Amino acid sequence: MSHEARTSLDAVEAIWRTSSYSGGQGDCVEVGDDVPGIVPVRDSKRPTGPVLGISPAAWATFLDHLR
């Protein structure tokens, strides 16, 4: 498996969504869709703030552990 180094994450074009469990209170973690090869995650209260880029495999493992 090859690992490509990334110095920045361009998630501007991501389609952001929150969990249906969030209750719509605005204190959520948002996940971006349509960013190839990475799962962008951000704080919904800071939409222009930092974005954490997680590999799809790591994200799947994280979700499995939550279940």
mmJSON file of the N, C-alpha and C atoms, coordinates in Angstrom:
{"data_MODEL":{"atom_site":{
"group_PDB":["ATOM","ATOM","ATOM","ATOM","ATOM","ATOM","ATOM","ATOM","ATOM","ATOM","ATOM","ATOM","ATOM","ATOM","ATOM","ATOM","ATOM","ATOM","ATOM","ATOM","ATOM","ATOM","ATOM","ATOM","ATOM","ATOM","ATOM","ATOM","ATOM","ATOM","ATOM","ATOM","ATOM","ATOM","ATOM","ATOM","ATOM","ATOM","ATOM","ATOM","ATOM","ATOM","ATOM","ATOM","ATOM","ATOM","ATOM","ATOM","ATOM","ATOM","ATOM","ATOM","ATOM","ATOM","ATOM","ATOM","ATOM","ATOM","ATOM","ATOM","ATOM","ATOM","ATOM","ATOM","ATOM","ATOM","ATOM","ATOM","ATOM","ATOM","ATOM","ATOM","ATOM","ATOM","ATOM","ATOM","ATOM","ATOM","ATOM","ATOM","ATOM","ATOM","ATOM","ATOM","ATOM","ATOM","ATOM","ATOM","ATOM","ATOM","ATOM","ATOM","ATOM","ATOM","ATOM","ATOM","ATOM","ATOM","ATOM","ATOM","ATOM","ATOM","ATOM","ATOM","ATOM","ATOM","ATOM","ATOM","ATOM","ATOM","ATOM","ATOM","ATOM","ATOM","ATOM","ATOM","ATOM","ATOM","ATOM","ATOM","ATOM","ATOM","ATOM","ATOM","ATOM","ATOM","ATOM","ATOM","ATOM","ATOM","ATOM","ATOM","ATOM","ATOM","ATOM","ATOM","ATOM","ATOM","ATOM","ATOM","ATOM","ATOM","ATOM","ATOM","ATOM","ATOM","ATOM","ATOM","ATOM","ATOM","ATOM","ATOM","ATOM","ATOM","ATOM","ATOM","ATOM","ATOM","ATOM","ATOM","ATOM","ATOM","ATOM","ATOM","ATOM","ATOM","ATOM","ATOM","ATOM","ATOM","ATOM","ATOM","ATOM","ATOM","ATOM","ATOM","ATOM","ATOM","ATOM","ATOM","ATOM","ATOM","ATOM","ATOM","ATOM","ATOM","ATOM","ATOM","ATOM","ATOM","ATOM","ATOM","ATOM","ATOM","ATOM","ATOM","ATOM","ATOM","ATOM","ATOM","ATOM"],
"id":[1,2,3,4,5,6,7,8,9,10,11,12,13,14,15,16,17,18,19,20,21,22,23,24,25,26,27,28,29,30,31,32,33,34,35,36,37,38,39,40,41,42,43,44,45,46,47,48,49,50,51,52,53,54,55,56,57,58,59,60,61,62,63,64,65,66,67,68,69,70,71,72,73,74,75,76,77,78,79,80,81,82,83,84,85,86,87,88,89,90,91,92,93,94,95,96,97,98,99,100,101,102,103,104,105,106,107,108,109,110,111,112,113,114,115,116,117,118,119,120,121,122,123,124,125,126,127,128,129,130,131,132,133,134,135,136,137,138,139,140,141,142,143,144,145,146,147,148,149,150,151,152,153,154,155,156,157,158,159,160,161,162,163,164,165,166,167,168,169,170,171,172,173,174,175,176,177,178,179,180,181,182,183,184,185,186,187,188,189,190,191,192,193,194,195,196,197,198,199,200,201],
"type_symbol":["N","C","C","N","C","C","N","C","C","N","C","C","N","C","C","N","C","C","N","C","C","N","C","C","N","C","C","N","C","C","N","C","C","N","C","C","N","C","C","N","C","C","N","C","C","N","C","C","N","C","C","N","C","C","N","C","C","N","C","C","N","C","C","N","C","C","N","C","C","N","C","C","N","C","C","N","C","C","N","C","C","N","C","C","N","C","C","N","C","C","N","C","C","N","C","C","N","C","C","N","C","C","N","C","C","N","C","C","N","C","C","N","C","C","N","C","C","N","C","C","N","C","C","N","C","C","N","C","C","N","C","C","N","C","C","N","C","C","N","C","C","N","C","C","N","C","C","N","C","C","N","C","C","N","C","C","N","C","C","N","C","C","N","C","C","N","C","C","N","C","C","N","C","C","N","C","C","N","C","C","N","C","C","N","C","C","N","C","C","N","C","C","N","C","C","N","C","C","N","C","C"],
"label_atom_id":["N","CA","C","N","CA","C","N","CA","C","N","CA","C","N","CA","C","N","CA","C","N","CA","C","N","CA","C","N","CA","C","N","CA","C","N","CA","C","N","CA","C","N","CA","C","N","CA","C","N","CA","C","N","CA","C","N","CA","C","N","CA","C","N","CA","C","N","CA","C","N","CA","C","N","CA","C","N","CA","C","N","CA","C","N","CA","C","N","CA","C","N","CA","C","N","CA","C","N","CA","C","N","CA","C","N","CA","C","N","CA","C","N","CA","C","N","CA","C","N","CA","C","N","CA","C","N","CA","C","N","CA","C","N","CA","C","N","CA","C","N","CA","C","N","CA","C","N","CA","C","N","CA","C","N","CA","C","N","CA","C","N","CA","C","N","CA","C","N","CA","C","N","CA","C","N","CA","C","N","CA","C","N","CA","C","N","CA","C","N","CA","C","N","CA","C","N","CA","C","N","CA","C","N","CA","C","N","CA","C","N","CA","C","N","CA","C","N","CA","C","N","CA","C","N","CA","C","N","CA","C","N","CA","C"],
"label_alt_id":[null,null,null,null,null,null,null,null,null,null,null,null,null,null,null,null,null,null,null,null,null,null,null,null,null,null,null,null,null,null,null,null,null,null,null,null,null,null,null,null,null,null,null,null,null,null,null,null,null,null,null,null,null,null,null,null,null,null,null,null,null,null,null,null,null,null,null,null,null,null,null,null,null,null,null,null,null,null,null,null,null,null,null,null,null,null,null,null,null,null,null,null,null,null,null,null,null,null,null,null,null,null,null,null,null,null,null,null,null,null,null,null,null,null,null,null,null,null,null,null,null,null,null,null,null,null,null,null,null,null,null,null,null,null,null,null,null,null,null,null,null,null,null,null,null,null,null,null,null,null,null,null,null,null,null,null,null,null,null,null,null,null,null,null,null,null,null,null,null,null,null,null,null,null,null,null,null,null,null,null,null,null,null,null,null,null,null,null,null,null,null,null,null,null,null,null,null,null,null,null,null],
"label_comp_id":["MET","MET","MET","SER","SER","SER","HIS","HIS","HIS","GLU","GLU","GLU","ALA","ALA","ALA","ARG","ARG","ARG","THR","THR","THR","SER","SER","SER","LEU","LEU","LEU","ASP","ASP","ASP","ALA","ALA","ALA","VAL","VAL","VAL","GLU","GLU","GLU","ALA","ALA","ALA","ILE","ILE","ILE","TRP","TRP","TRP","ARG","ARG","ARG","THR","THR","THR","SER","SER","SER","SER","SER","SER","TYR","TYR","TYR","SER","SER","SER","GLY","GLY","GLY","GLY","GLY","GLY","GLN","GLN","GLN","GLY","GLY","GLY","ASP","ASP","ASP","CYS","CYS","CYS","VAL","VAL","VAL","GLU","GLU","GLU","VAL","VAL","VAL","GLY","GLY","GLY","ASP","ASP","ASP","ASP","ASP","ASP","VAL","VAL","VAL","PRO","PRO","PRO","GLY","GLY","GLY","ILE","ILE","ILE","VAL","VAL","VAL","PRO","PRO","PRO","VAL","VAL","VAL","ARG","ARG","ARG","ASP","ASP","ASP","SER","SER","SER","LYS","LYS","LYS","ARG","ARG","ARG","PRO","PRO","PRO","THR","THR","THR","GLY","GLY","GLY","PRO","PRO","PRO","VAL","VAL","VAL","LEU","LEU","LEU","GLY","GLY","GLY","ILE","ILE","ILE","SER","SER","SER","PRO","PRO","PRO","ALA","ALA","ALA","ALA","ALA","ALA","TRP","TRP","TRP","ALA","ALA","ALA","THR","THR","THR","PHE","PHE","PHE","LEU","LEU","LEU","ASP","ASP","ASP","HIS","HIS","HIS","LEU","LEU","LEU","ARG","ARG","ARG"],
"label_asym_id":["A","A","A","A","A","A","A","A","A","A","A","A","A","A","A","A","A","A","A","A","A","A","A","A","A","A","A","A","A","A","A","A","A","A","A","A","A","A","A","A","A","A","A","A","A","A","A","A","A","A","A","A","A","A","A","A","A","A","A","A","A","A","A","A","A","A","A","A","A","A","A","A","A","A","A","A","A","A","A","A","A","A","A","A","A","A","A","A","A","A","A","A","A","A","A","A","A","A","A","A","A","A","A","A","A","A","A","A","A","A","A","A","A","A","A","A","A","A","A","A","A","A","A","A","A","A","A","A","A","A","A","A","A","A","A","A","A","A","A","A","A","A","A","A","A","A","A","A","A","A","A","A","A","A","A","A","A","A","A","A","A","A","A","A","A","A","A","A","A","A","A","A","A","A","A","A","A","A","A","A","A","A","A","A","A","A","A","A","A","A","A","A","A","A","A","A","A","A","A","A","A"],
"label_entity_id":["1","1","1","1","1","1","1","1","1","1","1","1","1","1","1","1","1","1","1","1","1","1","1","1","1","1","1","1","1","1","1","1","1","1","1","1","1","1","1","1","1","1","1","1","1","1","1","1","1","1","1","1","1","1","1","1","1","1","1","1","1","1","1","1","1","1","1","1","1","1","1","1","1","1","1","1","1","1","1","1","1","1","1","1","1","1","1","1","1","1","1","1","1","1","1","1","1","1","1","1","1","1","1","1","1","1","1","1","1","1","1","1","1","1","1","1","1","1","1","1","1","1","1","1","1","1","1","1","1","1","1","1","1","1","1","1","1","1","1","1","1","1","1","1","1","1","1","1","1","1","1","1","1","1","1","1","1","1","1","1","1","1","1","1","1","1","1","1","1","1","1","1","1","1","1","1","1","1","1","1","1","1","1","1","1","1","1","1","1","1","1","1","1","1","1","1","1","1","1","1","1"],
"label_seq_id":[1,1,1,2,2,2,3,3,3,4,4,4,5,5,5,6,6,6,7,7,7,8,8,8,9,9,9,10,10,10,11,11,11,12,12,12,13,13,13,14,14,14,15,15,15,16,16,16,17,17,17,18,18,18,19,19,19,20,20,20,21,21,21,22,22,22,23,23,23,24,24,24,25,25,25,26,26,26,27,27,27,28,28,28,29,29,29,30,30,30,31,31,31,32,32,32,33,33,33,34,34,34,35,35,35,36,36,36,37,37,37,38,38,38,39,39,39,40,40,40,41,41,41,42,42,42,43,43,43,44,44,44,45,45,45,46,46,46,47,47,47,48,48,48,49,49,49,50,50,50,51,51,51,52,52,52,53,53,53,54,54,54,55,55,55,56,56,56,57,57,57,58,58,58,59,59,59,60,60,60,61,61,61,62,62,62,63,63,63,64,64,64,65,65,65,66,66,66,67,67,67],
"pdbx_PDB_ins_code":[null,null,null,null,null,null,null,null,null,null,null,null,null,null,null,null,null,null,null,null,null,null,null,null,null,null,null,null,null,null,null,null,null,null,null,null,null,null,null,null,null,null,null,null,null,null,null,null,null,null,null,null,null,null,null,null,null,null,null,null,null,null,null,null,null,null,null,null,null,null,null,null,null,null,null,null,null,null,null,null,null,null,null,null,null,null,null,null,null,null,null,null,null,null,null,null,null,null,null,null,null,null,null,null,null,null,null,null,null,null,null,null,null,null,null,null,null,null,null,null,null,null,null,null,null,null,null,null,null,null,null,null,null,null,null,null,null,null,null,null,null,null,null,null,null,null,null,null,null,null,null,null,null,null,null,null,null,null,null,null,null,null,null,null,null,null,null,null,null,null,null,null,null,null,null,null,null,null,null,null,null,null,null,null,null,null,null,null,null,null,null,null,null,null,null,null,null,null,null,null,null],
"Cartn_x":[0.851,0.0,0.894,0.61,1.412,0.77,1.62,1.156,1.628,0.708,1.042,1.001,2.088,2.145,1.279,0.519,-0.312,0.075,0.284,0.636,-0.575,-1.658,-2.876,-4.072,-5.218,-6.456,-7.387,-7.725,-8.641,-10.044,-10.765,-12.114,-13.168,-12.792,-13.72,-14.929,-14.718,-15.797,-16.533,-16.172,-16.829,-18.294,-19.087,-20.495,-20.555,-20.81,-20.73,-22.047,-21.957,-23.146,-22.851,-23.916,-23.801,-24.608,-24.35,-25.07,-26.525,-27.396,-28.807,-28.995,-27.994,-28.044,-27.672,-27.246,-26.772,-27.891,-29.094,-30.218,-30.325,-29.468,-29.558,-29.222,-28.471,-28.136,-26.947,-26.231,-25.096,-23.78,-23.785,-22.555,-22.182,-21.753,-21.58,-20.224,-19.917,-18.804,-19.42,-18.841,-19.314,-18.305,-18.827,-18.008,-18.262,-17.189,-17.305,-17.339,-18.197,-18.274,-17.654,-17.35,-16.836,-15.436,-14.59,-13.173,-12.417,-11.875,-11.25,-10.095,-10.137,-9.039,-8.894,-9.829,-9.717,-11.121,-11.276,-12.541,-12.272,-12.754,-12.545,-13.55,-13.055,-13.882,-13.623,-14.696,-14.545,-15.589,-15.391,-16.322,-17.392,-18.648,-19.727,-19.797,-19.282,-19.298,-18.234,-17.26,-16.163,-16.008,-16.984,-16.941,-15.753,-15.155,-13.972,-12.69,-12.835,-11.678,-10.952,-10.097,-9.281,-10.121,-9.588,-10.213,-9.218,-9.695,-8.877,-9.132,-8.08,-8.212,-7.883,-8.835,-8.676,-8.775,-7.946,-8.019,-9.362,-9.893,-11.165,-11.114,-9.991,-9.867,-9.924,-9.232,-9.254,-10.648,-11.334,-12.691,-13.637,-13.52,-14.362,-14.11,-12.859,-12.517,-13.113,-13.007,-13.586,-15.09,-15.798,-17.249,-17.598,-16.811,-17.06,-16.963,-16.004,-15.833,-16.975,-17.542,-18.67,-19.925,-20.054,-21.246,-21.145],
"Cartn_y":[-1.175,0.0,1.234,2.164,3.387,4.468,5.321,6.442,7.715,8.573,9.851,10.932,11.662,12.745,13.901,14.449,15.609,16.708,17.882,18.995,19.856,19.691,20.436,19.639,19.965,19.297,20.33,20.151,21.078,20.488,20.868,20.352,21.405,22.433,23.523,23.003,22.061,21.552,20.379,20.011,18.887,19.207,18.173,18.278,17.804,18.732,18.453,17.932,16.983,16.416,16.129,16.1,15.737,14.464,13.819,12.604,12.929,12.002,12.174,12.122,11.614,11.552,12.881,13.855,15.115,15.971,15.77,16.521,17.939,18.327,19.644,20.798,20.568,21.616,22.471,22.069,22.856,22.527,21.622,21.2,19.814,19.748,18.459,18.362,17.148,16.875,16.716,17.367,17.235,16.416,15.637,14.812,15.277,15.428,15.871,14.697,14.79,13.796,14.369,13.486,13.854,14.444,13.979,14.34,13.028,12.808,11.521,11.163,9.935,9.384,9.848,10.646,11.166,11.438,11.333,11.689,12.944,14.105,15.334,15.432,15.878,16.009,17.392,18.068,19.404,19.622,20.669,21.091,21.967,21.628,22.38,23.838,24.12,25.504,26.364,25.711,26.439,25.972,26.253,25.742,26.252,27.342,27.827,27.49,26.744,26.362,25.161,24.553,23.441,22.214,21.446,20.205,19.078,18.018,16.837,15.871,15.409,14.45,13.054,12.143,10.779,9.821,8.786,7.808,7.087,6.681,5.946,4.683,3.974,2.759,3.088,4.145,4.547,5.015,5.716,6.187,4.997,4.004,2.811,2.078,1.981,1.343,2.12,3.446,4.307,4.071,4.058,3.849,2.458,1.455,0.098,0.067,0.787,0.824,1.581,2.558,3.29,2.43,1.542,0.688,-0.319],
"Cartn_z":[0.0,0.0,0.0,-0.872,-0.93,-0.075,0.484,1.302,0.64,0.301,-0.316,0.747,0.882,1.866,1.398,2.319,2.02,2.992,2.453,3.319,3.645,2.892,3.187,2.707,3.233,2.863,2.269,0.999,0.348,0.428,1.457,1.667,1.369,0.63,0.318,-0.443,-1.334,-2.175,-1.538,-0.323,0.347,0.608,0.584,0.968,2.418,3.337,4.774,5.3,6.24,6.87,8.336,9.127,10.536,10.766,11.859,12.214,12.526,12.199,12.557,14.07,14.792,16.254,16.906,16.129,16.7,17.274,16.836,17.37,16.838,15.898,15.286,16.205,17.266,18.222,17.801,16.756,16.287,16.962,17.918,18.599,18.099,16.858,16.206,15.515,15.183,14.287,12.905,11.914,10.541,9.743,8.819,7.938,6.513,5.754,4.371,3.409,2.411,1.345,0.08,-0.86,-2.185,-2.156,-1.229,-1.204,-1.416,-2.604,-2.92,-1.983,-1.454,-0.692,0.74,1.236,2.599,3.141,4.438,5.087,5.905,5.438,6.207,7.358,8.517,9.719,10.312,10.735,11.327,12.407,13.184,14.227,13.565,13.754,13.101,13.559,14.762,15.253,14.585,13.911,13.275,11.828,10.961,9.593,8.765,9.169,8.447,9.197,10.292,11.102,10.527,11.322,10.847,10.488,9.546,9.099,9.33,9.949,10.175,9.03,8.363,7.277,7.769,7.641,8.126,6.944,6.95,5.862,5.934,4.78,4.791,5.653,5.653,6.463,7.95,8.368,9.778,10.181,9.295,9.586,9.756,8.882,8.977,10.295,10.7,11.97,13.136,13.087,14.122,14.238,13.105,13.116,13.646,13.281,13.79,15.305,15.869,17.318,18.006,17.326,17.905,17.996,17.043,17.011,18.115],
"occupancy":[1.0,1.0,1.0,1.0,1.0,1.0,1.0,1.0,1.0,1.0,1.0,1.0,1.0,1.0,1.0,1.0,1.0,1.0,1.0,1.0,1.0,1.0,1.0,1.0,1.0,1.0,1.0,1.0,1.0,1.0,1.0,1.0,1.0,1.0,1.0,1.0,1.0,1.0,1.0,1.0,1.0,1.0,1.0,1.0,1.0,1.0,1.0,1.0,1.0,1.0,1.0,1.0,1.0,1.0,1.0,1.0,1.0,1.0,1.0,1.0,1.0,1.0,1.0,1.0,1.0,1.0,1.0,1.0,1.0,1.0,1.0,1.0,1.0,1.0,1.0,1.0,1.0,1.0,1.0,1.0,1.0,1.0,1.0,1.0,1.0,1.0,1.0,1.0,1.0,1.0,1.0,1.0,1.0,1.0,1.0,1.0,1.0,1.0,1.0,1.0,1.0,1.0,1.0,1.0,1.0,1.0,1.0,1.0,1.0,1.0,1.0,1.0,1.0,1.0,1.0,1.0,1.0,1.0,1.0,1.0,1.0,1.0,1.0,1.0,1.0,1.0,1.0,1.0,1.0,1.0,1.0,1.0,1.0,1.0,1.0,1.0,1.0,1.0,1.0,1.0,1.0,1.0,1.0,1.0,1.0,1.0,1.0,1.0,1.0,1.0,1.0,1.0,1.0,1.0,1.0,1.0,1.0,1.0,1.0,1.0,1.0,1.0,1.0,1.0,1.0,1.0,1.0,1.0,1.0,1.0,1.0,1.0,1.0,1.0,1.0,1.0,1.0,1.0,1.0,1.0,1.0,1.0,1.0,1.0,1.0,1.0,1.0,1.0,1.0,1.0,1.0,1.0,1.0,1.0,1.0,1.0,1.0,1.0,1.0,1.0,1.0],
"B_iso_or_equiv":[0.0,0.0,0.0,0.0,0.0,0.0,0.0,0.0,0.0,0.0,0.0,0.0,0.0,0.0,0.0,0.0,0.0,0.0,0.0,0.0,0.0,0.0,0.0,0.0,0.0,0.0,0.0,0.0,0.0,0.0,0.0,0.0,0.0,0.0,0.0,0.0,0.0,0.0,0.0,0.0,0.0,0.0,0.0,0.0,0.0,0.0,0.0,0.0,0.0,0.0,0.0,0.0,0.0,0.0,0.0,0.0,0.0,0.0,0.0,0.0,0.0,0.0,0.0,0.0,0.0,0.0,0.0,0.0,0.0,0.0,0.0,0.0,0.0,0.0,0.0,0.0,0.0,0.0,0.0,0.0,0.0,0.0,0.0,0.0,0.0,0.0,0.0,0.0,0.0,0.0,0.0,0.0,0.0,0.0,0.0,0.0,0.0,0.0,0.0,0.0,0.0,0.0,0.0,0.0,0.0,0.0,0.0,0.0,0.0,0.0,0.0,0.0,0.0,0.0,0.0,0.0,0.0,0.0,0.0,0.0,0.0,0.0,0.0,0.0,0.0,0.0,0.0,0.0,0.0,0.0,0.0,0.0,0.0,0.0,0.0,0.0,0.0,0.0,0.0,0.0,0.0,0.0,0.0,0.0,0.0,0.0,0.0,0.0,0.0,0.0,0.0,0.0,0.0,0.0,0.0,0.0,0.0,0.0,0.0,0.0,0.0,0.0,0.0,0.0,0.0,0.0,0.0,0.0,0.0,0.0,0.0,0.0,0.0,0.0,0.0,0.0,0.0,0.0,0.0,0.0,0.0,0.0,0.0,0.0,0.0,0.0,0.0,0.0,0.0,0.0,0.0,0.0,0.0,0.0,0.0,0.0,0.0,0.0,0.0,0.0,0.0],
"pdbx_formal_charge":[null,null,null,null,null,null,null,null,null,null,null,null,null,null,null,null,null,null,null,null,null,null,null,null,null,null,null,null,null,null,null,null,null,null,null,null,null,null,null,null,null,null,null,null,null,null,null,null,null,null,null,null,null,null,null,null,null,null,null,null,null,null,null,null,null,null,null,null,null,null,null,null,null,null,null,null,null,null,null,null,null,null,null,null,null,null,null,null,null,null,null,null,null,null,null,null,null,null,null,null,null,null,null,null,null,null,null,null,null,null,null,null,null,null,null,null,null,null,null,null,null,null,null,null,null,null,null,null,null,null,null,null,null,null,null,null,null,null,null,null,null,null,null,null,null,null,null,null,null,null,null,null,null,null,null,null,null,null,null,null,null,null,null,null,null,null,null,null,null,null,null,null,null,null,null,null,null,null,null,null,null,null,null,null,null,null,null,null,null,null,null,null,null,null,null,null,null,null,null,null,null],
"auth_seq_id":[1,1,1,2,2,2,3,3,3,4,4,4,5,5,5,6,6,6,7,7,7,8,8,8,9,9,9,10,10,10,11,11,11,12,12,12,13,13,13,14,14,14,15,15,15,16,16,16,17,17,17,18,18,18,19,19,19,20,20,20,21,21,21,22,22,22,23,23,23,24,24,24,25,25,25,26,26,26,27,27,27,28,28,28,29,29,29,30,30,30,31,31,31,32,32,32,33,33,33,34,34,34,35,35,35,36,36,36,37,37,37,38,38,38,39,39,39,40,40,40,41,41,41,42,42,42,43,43,43,44,44,44,45,45,45,46,46,46,47,47,47,48,48,48,49,49,49,50,50,50,51,51,51,52,52,52,53,53,53,54,54,54,55,55,55,56,56,56,57,57,57,58,58,58,59,59,59,60,60,60,61,61,61,62,62,62,63,63,63,64,64,64,65,65,65,66,66,66,67,67,67],
"auth_comp_id":["MET","MET","MET","SER","SER","SER","HIS","HIS","HIS","GLU","GLU","GLU","ALA","ALA","ALA","ARG","ARG","ARG","THR","THR","THR","SER","SER","SER","LEU","LEU","LEU","ASP","ASP","ASP","ALA","ALA","ALA","VAL","VAL","VAL","GLU","GLU","GLU","ALA","ALA","ALA","ILE","ILE","ILE","TRP","TRP","TRP","ARG","ARG","ARG","THR","THR","THR","SER","SER","SER","SER","SER","SER","TYR","TYR","TYR","SER","SER","SER","GLY","GLY","GLY","GLY","GLY","GLY","GLN","GLN","GLN","GLY","GLY","GLY","ASP","ASP","ASP","CYS","CYS","CYS","VAL","VAL","VAL","GLU","GLU","GLU","VAL","VAL","VAL","GLY","GLY","GLY","ASP","ASP","ASP","ASP","ASP","ASP","VAL","VAL","VAL","PRO","PRO","PRO","GLY","GLY","GLY","ILE","ILE","ILE","VAL","VAL","VAL","PRO","PRO","PRO","VAL","VAL","VAL","ARG","ARG","ARG","ASP","ASP","ASP","SER","SER","SER","LYS","LYS","LYS","ARG","ARG","ARG","PRO","PRO","PRO","THR","THR","THR","GLY","GLY","GLY","PRO","PRO","PRO","VAL","VAL","VAL","LEU","LEU","LEU","GLY","GLY","GLY","ILE","ILE","ILE","SER","SER","SER","PRO","PRO","PRO","ALA","ALA","ALA","ALA","ALA","ALA","TRP","TRP","TRP","ALA","ALA","ALA","THR","THR","THR","PHE","PHE","PHE","LEU","LEU","LEU","ASP","ASP","ASP","HIS","HIS","HIS","LEU","LEU","LEU","ARG","ARG","ARG"],
"auth_asym_id":["A","A","A","A","A","A","A","A","A","A","A","A","A","A","A","A","A","A","A","A","A","A","A","A","A","A","A","A","A","A","A","A","A","A","A","A","A","A","A","A","A","A","A","A","A","A","A","A","A","A","A","A","A","A","A","A","A","A","A","A","A","A","A","A","A","A","A","A","A","A","A","A","A","A","A","A","A","A","A","A","A","A","A","A","A","A","A","A","A","A","A","A","A","A","A","A","A","A","A","A","A","A","A","A","A","A","A","A","A","A","A","A","A","A","A","A","A","A","A","A","A","A","A","A","A","A","A","A","A","A","A","A","A","A","A","A","A","A","A","A","A","A","A","A","A","A","A","A","A","A","A","A","A","A","A","A","A","A","A","A","A","A","A","A","A","A","A","A","A","A","A","A","A","A","A","A","A","A","A","A","A","A","A","A","A","A","A","A","A","A","A","A","A","A","A","A","A","A","A","A","A"],
"auth_atom_id":["N","CA","C","N","CA","C","N","CA","C","N","CA","C","N","CA","C","N","CA","C","N","CA","C","N","CA","C","N","CA","C","N","CA","C","N","CA","C","N","CA","C","N","CA","C","N","CA","C","N","CA","C","N","CA","C","N","CA","C","N","CA","C","N","CA","C","N","CA","C","N","CA","C","N","CA","C","N","CA","C","N","CA","C","N","CA","C","N","CA","C","N","CA","C","N","CA","C","N","CA","C","N","CA","C","N","CA","C","N","CA","C","N","CA","C","N","CA","C","N","CA","C","N","CA","C","N","CA","C","N","CA","C","N","CA","C","N","CA","C","N","CA","C","N","CA","C","N","CA","C","N","CA","C","N","CA","C","N","CA","C","N","CA","C","N","CA","C","N","CA","C","N","CA","C","N","CA","C","N","CA","C","N","CA","C","N","CA","C","N","CA","C","N","CA","C","N","CA","C","N","CA","C","N","CA","C","N","CA","C","N","CA","C","N","CA","C","N","CA","C","N","CA","C","N","CA","C","N","CA","C","N","CA","C"],
"pdbx_PDB_model_num":[1,1,1,1,1,1,1,1,1,1,1,1,1,1,1,1,1,1,1,1,1,1,1,1,1,1,1,1,1,1,1,1,1,1,1,1,1,1,1,1,1,1,1,1,1,1,1,1,1,1,1,1,1,1,1,1,1,1,1,1,1,1,1,1,1,1,1,1,1,1,1,1,1,1,1,1,1,1,1,1,1,1,1,1,1,1,1,1,1,1,1,1,1,1,1,1,1,1,1,1,1,1,1,1,1,1,1,1,1,1,1,1,1,1,1,1,1,1,1,1,1,1,1,1,1,1,1,1,1,1,1,1,1,1,1,1,1,1,1,1,1,1,1,1,1,1,1,1,1,1,1,1,1,1,1,1,1,1,1,1,1,1,1,1,1,1,1,1,1,1,1,1,1,1,1,1,1,1,1,1,1,1,1,1,1,1,1,1,1,1,1,1,1,1,1,1,1,1,1,1,1]
}}}
